Amino acid sequence: MFEAGVSGNPQGRPKGSYGGRIQALAGLDKLLARRKNQKALINALEAELQANPVRFFKTVIMPLLPRETKLAFDHEGVIQWRSLIGGKGEEDGKEQGVE
């Protein structure tokens, strides 16, 4: 049976070998390195954005952002990605928009 605190693989993964997730990302990277695939992806993303911008934001943009990302909206609806631009966003008590 299994003993608590004892690994079933004490040697661990061999150096230089990669898990499935890294192999899948490497495959995707190769696919996206092809110019025709980049164009196809951009066209598909553009179509999704035009069809439903809110859904696109929730299902495509939000999962790509770091968890600690803070959003702020100015009075004109401009989004400020505060944690992506140094974490600052308040100056003299007003939110600053990204131009």
Phi and psi in degrees as GROMACS dihedral restraints (atoms count N, CA, C in turn):
[ dihedral_restraints ]
;  ai    aj    ak    al  type     phi  dphi    fc
    3     4     5     6     1   -85.1    20    10
    4     5     6     7     1   142.4    20    10
    6     7     8     9     1  -104.5    20    10
    7     8     9    10     1   137.2    20    10
    9    10    11    12     1   -61.9    20    10
   10    11    12    13     1   134.1    20    10
   12    13    14    15     1    81.1    20    10
   13    14    15    16     1     3.9    20    10
   15    16    17    18     1  -112.5    20    10
   16    17    18    19     1   124.0    20    10
   18    19    20    21     1   -73.6    20    10
   19    20    21    22     1   143.9    20    10
   21    22    23    24     1   -77.9    20    10
   22    23    24    25     1   -10.3    20    10
   24    25    26    27     1  -137.4    20    10
   25    26    27    28     1    77.5    20    10
   27    28    29    30     1   -64.0    20    10
   28    29    30    31     1   -24.5    20    10
   30    31    32    33     1   -79.0    20    10
   31    32    33    34     1   -20.8    20    10
   33    34    35    36     1    74.2    20    10
   34    35    36    37     1  -173.8    20    10
   36    37    38    39     1   -70.9    20    10
   37    38    39    40     1   136.7    20    10
   39    40    41    42     1   -61.9    20    10
   40    41    42    43     1   145.0    20    10
   42    43    44    45     1   -60.7    20    10
   43    44    45    46     1   139.9    20    10
   45    46    47    48     1    87.4    20    10
   46    47    48    49     1    -8.7    20    10
   48    49    50    51     1   -94.7    20    10
   49    50    51    52     1   154.6    20    10
   51    52    53    54     1  -126.1    20    10
   52    53    54    55     1   149.5    20    10
   54    55    56    57     1   -78.0    20    10
   55    56    57    58     1   174.1    20    10
   57    58    59    60     1   -60.8    20    10
   58    59    60    61     1   -39.1    20    10
   60    61    62    63     1   -63.6    20    10
   61    62    63    64     1   -43.9    20    10
   63    64    65    66     1   -67.3    20    10
   64    65    66    67     1   -38.4    20    10
   66    67    68    69     1   -65.1    20    10
   67    68    69    70     1   -39.7    20    10
   69    70    71    72     1   -65.2    20    10
   70    71    72    73     1   -42.7    20    10
   72    73    74    75     1   -64.7    20    10
   73    74    75    76     1   -36.9    20    10
   75    76    77    78     1   -64.8    20    10
   76    77    78    79     1   -39.8    20    10
   78    79    80    81     1   -64.4    20    10
   79    80    81    82     1   -42.7    20    10
   81    82    83    84     1   -63.2    20    10
   82    83    84    85     1   -38.8    20    10
   84    85    86    87     1   -61.2    20    10
   85    86    87    88     1   -41.8    20    10
   87    88    89    90     1   -64.1    20    10
   88    89    90    91     1   -42.1    20    10
   90    91    92    93     1   -61.4    20    10
   91    92    93    94     1   -44.1    20    10
   93    94    95    96     1   -76.8    20    10
   94    95    96    97     1   -10.3    20    10
   96    97    98    99     1   -73.7    20    10
   97    98    99   100     1   -18.9    20    10
   99   100   101   102     1   -80.9    20    10
  100   101   102   103     1   128.8    20    10
  102   103   104   105     1   -57.2    20    10
  103   104   105   106     1   -42.4    20    10
  105   106   107   108     1   -65.2    20    10
  106   107   108   109     1   -33.6    20    10
  108   109   110   111     1   -72.2    20    10
  109   110   111   112     1   -35.1    20    10
  111   112   113   114     1   -62.6    20    10
  112   113   114   115     1   -44.5    20    10
  114   115   116   117     1   -63.8    20    10
  115   116   117   118     1   -42.6    20    10
  117   118   119   120     1   -62.5    20    10
  118   119   120   121     1   -42.3    20    10
  120   121   122   123     1   -64.7    20    10
  121   122   123   124     1   -44.2    20    10
  123   124   125   126     1   -61.9    20    10
  124   125   126   127     1   -43.0    20    10
  126   127   128   129     1   -63.3    20    10
  127   128   129   130     1   -41.7    20    10
  129   130   131   132     1   -66.4    20    10
  130   131   132   133     1   -41.7    20    10
  132   133   134   135     1   -64.8    20    10
  133   134   135   136     1   -40.6    20    10
  135   136   137   138     1   -61.0    20    10
  136   137   138   139     1   -43.4    20    10
  138   139   140   141     1   -63.5    20    10
  139   140   141   142     1   -42.2    20    10
  141   142   143   144     1   -64.2    20    10
  142   143   144   145     1   -42.1    20    10
  144   145   146   147     1   -62.2    20    10
  145   146   147   148     1   -45.0    20    10
  147   148   149   150     1   -67.7    20    10
  148   149   150   151     1   -36.0    20    10
  150   151   152   153     1   -68.4    20    10
  151   152   153   154     1   -41.9    20    10
  153   154   155   156     1  -157.6    20    10
  154   155   156   157     1    88.9    20    10
  156   157   158   159     1   -59.5    20    10
  157   158   159   160     1   -38.2    20    10
  159   160   161   162     1   -68.0    20    10
  160   161   162   163     1   -45.5    20    10
  162   163   164   165     1   -61.2    20    10
  163   164   165   166     1   -42.4    20    10
  165   166   167   168     1   -58.5    20    10
  166   167   168   169     1   -45.6    20    10
  168   169   170   171     1   -61.2    20    10
  169   170   171   172     1   -45.6    20    10
  171   172   173   174     1   -69.6    20    10
  172   173   174   175     1   -40.5    20    10
  174   175   176   177     1   -94.9    20    10
  175   176   177   178     1   -21.3    20    10
  177   178   179   180     1  -110.8    20    10
  178   179   180   181     1   -53.9    20    10
  180   181   182   183     1   -72.2    20    10
  181   182   183   184     1   -52.6    20    10
  183   184   185   186     1   -57.6    20    10
  184   185   186   187     1   -43.0    20    10
  186   187   188   189     1   -64.5    20    10
  187   188   189   190     1   -20.7    20    10
  189   190   191   192     1   -84.5    20    10
  190   191   192   193     1   -18.4    20    10
  192   193   194   195     1   -81.1    20    10
  193   194   195   196     1   146.6    20    10
  195   196   197   198     1   -60.7    20    10
  196   197   198   199     1   148.7    20    10
  198   199   200   201     1   -56.9    20    10
  199   200   201   202     1   -35.4    20    10
  201   202   203   204     1   -81.8    20    10
  202   203   204   205     1     6.1    20    10
  204   205   206   207     1   -62.9    20    10
  205   206   207   208     1   131.7    20    10
  207   208   209   210     1  -112.1    20    10
  208   209   210   211     1   133.0    20    10
  210   211   212   213     1  -108.0    20    10
  211   212   213   214     1   144.5    20    10
  213   214   215   216     1  -137.2    20    10
  214   215   216   217     1   144.3    20    10
  216   217   218   219     1  -116.8    20    10
  217   218   219   220     1   133.2    20    10
  219   220   221   222     1   -87.7    20    10
  220   221   222   223     1  -179.0    20    10
  222   223   224   225     1   -64.0    20    10
  223   224   225   226     1   -19.6    20    10
  225   226   227   228     1   -95.5    20    10
  226   227   228   229     1     3.0    20    10
  228   229   230   231     1    86.2    20    10
  229   230   231   232     1    11.7    20    10
  231   232   233   234     1   -74.1    20    10
  232   233   234   235     1   131.0    20    10
  234   235   236   237     1   -87.3    20    10
  235   236   237   238     1   135.6    20    10
  237   238   239   240     1  -115.5    20    10
  238   239   240   241     1   121.3    20    10
  240   241   242   243     1   -89.7    20    10
  241   242   243   244     1    82.8    20    10
  243   244   245   246     1   -59.9    20    10
  244   245   246   247     1   -46.2    20    10
  246   247   248   249     1   -72.6    20    10
  247   248   249   250     1   -17.3    20    10
  249   250   251   252     1   -86.8    20    10
  250   251   252   253     1    -9.7    20    10
  252   253   254   255     1  -122.3    20    10
  253   254   255   256     1    35.1    20    10
  255   256   257   258     1    98.4    20    10
  256   257   258   259     1     2.7    20    10
  258   259   260   261     1    80.9    20    10
  259   260   261   262     1    -4.9    20    10
  261   262   263   264     1   -86.4    20    10
  262   263   264   265     1   156.8    20    10
  264   265   266   267     1  -174.9    20    10
  265   266   267   268     1   -11.6    20    10
  267   268   269   270     1  -118.0    20    10
  268   269   270   271     1   127.9    20    10
  270   271   272   273     1  -139.0    20    10
  271   272   273   274     1   121.5    20    10
  273   274   275   276     1    56.6    20    10
  274   275   276   277     1    32.6    20    10
  276   277   278   279     1    79.2    20    10
  277   278   279   280     1     3.9    20    10
  279   280   281   282     1  -114.9    20    10
  280   281   282   283     1   144.0    20    10
  282   283   284   285     1   -73.4    20    10
  283   284   285   286     1   140.6    20    10
  285   286   287   288     1  -101.9    20    10
  286   287   288   289     1   132.2    20    10
  288   289   290   291     1   -91.8    20    10
  289   290   291   292     1   154.6    20    10
  291   292   293   294     1   -88.1    20    10
  292   293   294   295     1   132.1    20    10
